[in-house]
Amino acid sequence: MPLIMMIQQKIIQDQPHVKETLLKLCDEVRPNLILTTGGTRISLYDITPD
């Protein structure tokens, strides 16, 4: 496995899909670190409503 691997995934407006995608990534790739961006701030509910 390479020292650094970057995977980009775009998930739009679907909280359950965000959770499913991150869990699948953890199971399949087993990363040491996952960084996500989006929403308005870092919190439990970091999703920007329409």
Backbone as a ProteinNet text record, in pm:
[ID]
protein_1_A
[PRIMARY]
MPLIMMIQQKIIQDQPHVKETLLKLCDEVRPNLILTTGGTRISLYDITPD
[TERTIARY]
85.5	0	89.8	54.3	134.9	133.4	234.7	244	125.9	88.2	-26.6	-122.1	-248.3	-350.9	-463.6	-502.8	-613	-731.1	-845.7	-969.9	-1066.7	-1125.4	-1221.3	-1359.8	-1453.8	-1593.1	-1681.9	-1772	-1864.5	-2000.8	-2052.5	-2183.6	-2265.1	-2382.3	-2461.3	-2594.5	-2621	-2752.3	-2814.1	-2739.7	-2801.2	-2723.7	-2763.1	-2690.6	-2672.8	-2775.6	-2752.9	-2648.1	-2645.6	-2547.9	-2405.9	-2391	-2260.1	-2209.7	-2294	-2255.8	-2220.7	-2304.6	-2280	-2148.1	-2121	-1998.7	-1875.2	-1878.9	-1764.2	-1742.6	-1850.5	-1836.8	-1780.2	-1825.5	-1775.2	-1626.3	-1586.7	-1445.9	-1362	-1410.3	-1337.8	-1323	-1427.8	-1424.4	-1333.1	-1336.5	-1264.4	-1119	-1093.7	-959.3	-883.5	-956.3	-899.3	-797.3	-841	-748.4	-710.4	-596.8	-555	-621.4	-664	-721.9	-821.6	-935.4	-1034.6	-1060.8	-1049.1	-1080.9	-1203.1	-1299.1	-1417.9	-1435.6	-1501.1	-1532.4	-1677.7	-1732.7	-1870.5	-1943.8	-2064.4	-2142.5	-2094.5	-2132.9	-2099	-1999.4	-1981.8	-1887.7	-1862.9	-1765.7	-1738.6	-1827.5	-1918.7	-2009.5	-2068.8	-2150.1	-2215.7	-2306.8	-2365.5	-2460.2	-2403.4	-2290.5	-2218.3	-2275.1	-2401.4	-2469.8	-2538.4	-2519.5	-2582.8	-2721.5	-2827.8	-2962.9	-2985.6	-3077.2	-3111.8	-3179.2
-118	0	123.9	225	347.1	419.5	500.9	578	673.2	738.1	828.9	787.4	770.3	738	838.8	902.8	998.3	943.6	941.1	897.9	1013.7	1050.6	1161.1	1105.8	1144.7	1100.8	1220.5	1249.5	1361.4	1305.4	1351.4	1308.9	1435.9	1441.6	1564.3	1539.2	1615.1	1625.1	1494.2	1402.1	1277.4	1220.1	1256.8	1216.3	1064.9	981.9	837.3	789.6	850.3	809.4	847.6	959.7	1000.7	894.4	854.1	753.4	620.7	576.1	449.4	452.9	563.2	575.7	572.3	643.7	644.4	507.6	439.2	305.5	206.9	216.2	128.4	154	280.5	315	256.3	267.3	211.8	60.7	-7.5	-153	-200	-131.1	-177.9	-131.6	-6.3	50.3	50.7	58	62.2	175.2	298.9	412.6	447.6	512	563.9	697.1	767.1	899.7	926.7	985	1030.1	1177.2	1260.3	1402.1	1430	1501.7	1540	1691.1	1747.7	1890.2	1908.9	2020.5	2051.4	2108.9	2153.5	2212.1	2351.8	2399.9	2536	2540.6	2430	2425.1	2278.3	2253.9	2117.5	2089.6	1994.2	1955.7	1820	1766.3	1638.2	1646.3	1762.4	1779.6	1879.3	1845.3	1934.3	1923	1957.4	1953.7	2087.3	2148.5	2276.7	2252.1	2297.4	2278	2366.2	2323.7	2403	2531.2
0	0	0	-78.6	-81.6	53	72.7	196	210.5	101.1	101.7	-9.1	25.6	-72.4	-55.1	-163.5	-155.8	-235	-169.3	-232.5	-221.8	-333.8	-332.8	-360.9	-278.8	-293.6	-268.1	-359.3	-340.9	-302.2	-188.9	-140	-118.9	-177.6	-172.4	-102.3	3.6	69.2	115.1	165.6	207.9	326.2	446.1	566	577.1	554.4	563.6	462.8	343.8	243.3	286.2	354.3	406.2	503.1	595.5	695.3	628.5	535.2	465.3	389.4	322	243.6	332.4	444.7	535.5	599.8	637.1	695.3	593.6	469.5	363.2	340.2	338.1	321.4	434.4	556.9	672.2	661.5	617.8	606.4	493.6	379.5	261.3	257	292.1	278.1	410.8	521.1	656.1	670.8	646.2	653.1	797.1	812.3	942.9	973.5	869.3	886.7	775	810.8	713	740.5	637.8	649	564	620.4	544.9	553.2	454.1	455	416.2	454	418.3	537.6	513.7	621.4	655.2	771.9	812.7	927.4	998.4	1110	1145.6	1229.9	1275.4	1395.5	1381.3	1488.8	1455.3	1544.1	1516.8	1395.8	1373.9	1263.9	1163.8	1103.1	1012.2	870.8	857	727.8	708.9	593.5	565.5	507.6	574.8	520.7	398.3	313.4	194.1	234.3
[MASK]
++++++++++++++++++++++++++++++++++++++++++++++++++

